[in-house]
Amino acid sequence: MVIENGEVLTLVDDEGVEQEVEVMGSLDLENQHYIAVAYLDELEEEENGKEDLDVFFLQVNENDELSVIENDEVFEKVSSAFEAALEER
């Protein structure tokens, strides 16, 4: 399965609470795939001008399993790469 921009995914946190997120973008960096996502309910509120949008990044593992980027150095590289990609648009 390939994760596409605009796709809605359901994430489950440590307490078992489900949250829907929309894929805002994706990129490959140093042989690893990452996606940028935002909570679906925040996207709807942001479209109505009610809230700022929080975007966060997830690592996509071999079996399309998602994981949080726990290494600060890797997170900074991914964040900078997404920022650069947005500036190129």
Residue frames as qw, qx, qy, qz and C-alpha x, y, z in Angstrom:
[[0.000, 0.889, 0.458, 0.000, 0.00, 0.00, 0.00],
 [0.394, 0.233, -0.009, 0.889, 1.29, 3.45, -0.90],
 [0.130, -0.703, -0.483, 0.506, 0.22, 6.34, 1.28],
 [0.314, 0.545, 0.403, 0.665, -1.06, 9.18, -0.91],
 [0.031, -0.021, -0.194, 0.980, -1.38, 12.92, -0.28],
 [0.499, -0.148, -0.159, -0.839, -4.93, 13.72, 0.80],
 [0.617, -0.167, -0.765, -0.080, -5.48, 10.22, 2.19],
 [0.521, -0.589, 0.220, -0.577, -7.23, 10.02, 5.56],
 [0.556, 0.119, -0.790, 0.228, -5.66, 7.66, 8.10],
 [0.672, -0.662, -0.101, -0.315, -6.82, 6.61, 11.56],
 [0.361, 0.423, -0.667, 0.496, -4.13, 6.72, 14.25],
 [0.740, -0.569, -0.345, -0.099, -4.48, 5.16, 17.70],
 [0.019, 0.756, -0.460, 0.465, -2.61, 6.79, 20.59],
 [0.230, 0.245, -0.861, 0.381, -1.16, 5.13, 23.70],
 [0.368, 0.050, 0.611, -0.700, -4.53, 5.34, 25.49],
 [0.290, 0.298, 0.899, 0.141, -6.37, 3.67, 22.61],
 [0.286, 0.728, 0.278, -0.557, -8.01, 6.90, 21.40],
 [0.576, 0.357, 0.550, 0.489, -8.51, 7.04, 17.63],
 [0.063, 0.744, -0.017, -0.665, -7.78, 10.24, 15.69],
 [0.704, 0.556, 0.373, 0.234, -8.22, 10.79, 11.96],
 [0.243, -0.656, 0.273, 0.660, -5.42, 12.59, 10.14],
 [0.697, 0.703, 0.130, -0.046, -5.02, 13.71, 6.55],
 [0.730, -0.110, 0.267, 0.619, -1.74, 13.26, 4.69],
 [0.124, 0.928, 0.038, -0.349, -0.51, 16.71, 3.72],
 [0.427, 0.774, -0.458, -0.092, 2.69, 15.63, 1.98],
 [0.945, -0.216, 0.202, 0.142, 5.37, 12.99, 1.75],
 [0.336, 0.825, -0.454, -0.004, 9.06, 12.75, 0.99],
 [0.954, -0.048, -0.148, 0.257, 12.02, 10.41, 1.00],
 [0.036, -0.893, 0.389, -0.222, 15.10, 11.38, 2.97],
 [0.082, -0.551, 0.818, -0.143, 18.21, 9.25, 3.44],
 [0.358, 0.035, -0.908, -0.214, 16.46, 6.08, 2.19],
 [0.001, 0.349, 0.816, -0.461, 13.50, 6.55, 4.55],
 [0.107, -0.513, -0.544, -0.656, 9.92, 7.64, 3.70],
 [0.068, -0.284, -0.546, 0.785, 8.13, 10.28, 5.81],
 [0.040, -0.645, -0.602, -0.469, 4.67, 11.84, 5.73],
 [0.034, -0.046, 0.301, -0.952, 3.35, 15.13, 7.07],
 [0.246, -0.513, -0.795, -0.208, -0.13, 14.86, 8.58],
 [0.177, -0.196, 0.259, -0.929, -2.67, 17.08, 10.30],
 [0.202, 0.290, 0.848, -0.394, -5.68, 16.17, 12.42],
 [0.055, 0.448, 0.718, 0.530, -8.82, 16.11, 10.28],
 [0.199, -0.822, -0.521, 0.116, -10.90, 18.07, 12.80],
 [0.313, -0.634, 0.053, 0.705, -8.23, 20.80, 12.93],
 [0.242, 0.061, 0.598, 0.761, -8.18, 20.97, 9.12],
 [0.049, -0.671, -0.676, -0.301, -11.92, 21.58, 9.07],
 [0.294, -0.838, -0.294, 0.353, -11.63, 24.28, 11.75],
 [0.372, -0.395, 0.287, 0.789, -8.69, 25.89, 9.96],
 [0.179, 0.352, 0.659, 0.641, -10.70, 26.03, 6.72],
 [0.185, -0.821, -0.514, -0.168, -13.35, 27.97, 8.66],
 [0.190, 0.680, -0.199, 0.679, -10.67, 30.33, 10.02],
 [0.670, -0.681, -0.068, -0.287, -11.11, 29.13, 13.59],
 [0.794, -0.523, 0.270, 0.153, -7.79, 27.49, 14.35],
 [0.151, 0.737, -0.625, -0.209, -4.12, 27.35, 13.36],
 [0.950, 0.173, -0.220, -0.140, -3.06, 24.10, 11.79],
 [0.465, -0.615, 0.637, 0.013, -0.60, 21.78, 13.59],
 [0.830, 0.417, -0.349, -0.127, 1.27, 19.56, 11.17],
 [0.552, -0.585, 0.594, -0.011, 3.41, 16.68, 12.41],
 [0.483, 0.535, -0.651, -0.238, 5.67, 14.14, 10.76],
 [0.876, -0.200, 0.398, -0.183, 5.62, 10.36, 10.83],
 [0.033, -0.470, 0.829, 0.301, 8.10, 7.79, 9.62],
 [0.886, 0.202, -0.050, -0.415, 6.70, 5.18, 7.23],
 [0.460, -0.433, 0.772, 0.069, 8.34, 1.79, 7.84],
 [0.012, -0.198, 0.872, 0.448, 8.69, -1.10, 5.37],
 [0.004, 0.382, 0.919, 0.096, 5.18, -2.50, 5.86],
 [0.126, -0.574, -0.295, -0.754, 3.57, 0.98, 5.75],
 [0.540, -0.620, -0.499, 0.273, 3.58, 1.01, 9.55],
 [0.075, 0.832, -0.031, 0.549, 3.72, 4.54, 10.93],
 [0.678, -0.425, -0.376, 0.467, 5.90, 5.62, 13.82],
 [0.143, -0.988, -0.022, 0.054, 6.76, 8.85, 15.58],
 [0.604, 0.542, -0.307, 0.497, 10.20, 10.31, 14.89],
 [0.681, -0.698, -0.181, 0.128, 11.84, 10.11, 18.29],
 [0.669, -0.132, 0.055, 0.729, 15.34, 11.27, 17.37],
 [0.006, 0.864, 0.164, -0.476, 15.56, 15.10, 17.56],
 [0.183, -0.479, 0.535, 0.671, 18.28, 15.29, 14.90],
 [0.190, 0.239, 0.858, 0.412, 16.24, 13.22, 12.44],
 [0.093, 0.777, 0.590, -0.201, 13.11, 15.25, 13.25],
 [0.054, -0.771, 0.096, 0.627, 14.96, 18.50, 12.46],
 [0.176, -0.215, 0.727, 0.627, 16.21, 17.09, 9.13],
 [0.144, 0.469, 0.846, 0.208, 12.71, 15.94, 8.15],
 [0.016, 0.830, 0.395, -0.394, 11.14, 19.23, 9.23],
 [0.096, -0.640, 0.323, 0.690, 13.69, 21.22, 7.21],
 [0.184, 0.003, 0.830, 0.526, 13.23, 18.98, 4.16],
 [0.132, 0.663, 0.736, 0.026, 9.44, 19.46, 4.23],
 [0.035, -0.829, -0.132, 0.542, 9.90, 23.22, 4.64],
 [0.150, -0.427, 0.565, 0.689, 12.25, 23.31, 1.64],
 [0.184, 0.281, 0.871, 0.357, 9.81, 21.26, -0.43],
 [0.089, 0.797, 0.557, -0.218, 6.99, 23.70, 0.39],
 [0.088, -0.741, 0.140, 0.651, 9.14, 26.68, -0.62],
 [0.216, -0.155, 0.740, 0.618, 9.79, 25.07, -4.02],
 [0.245, 0.558, 0.790, 0.070, 6.06, 24.99, -4.83]]
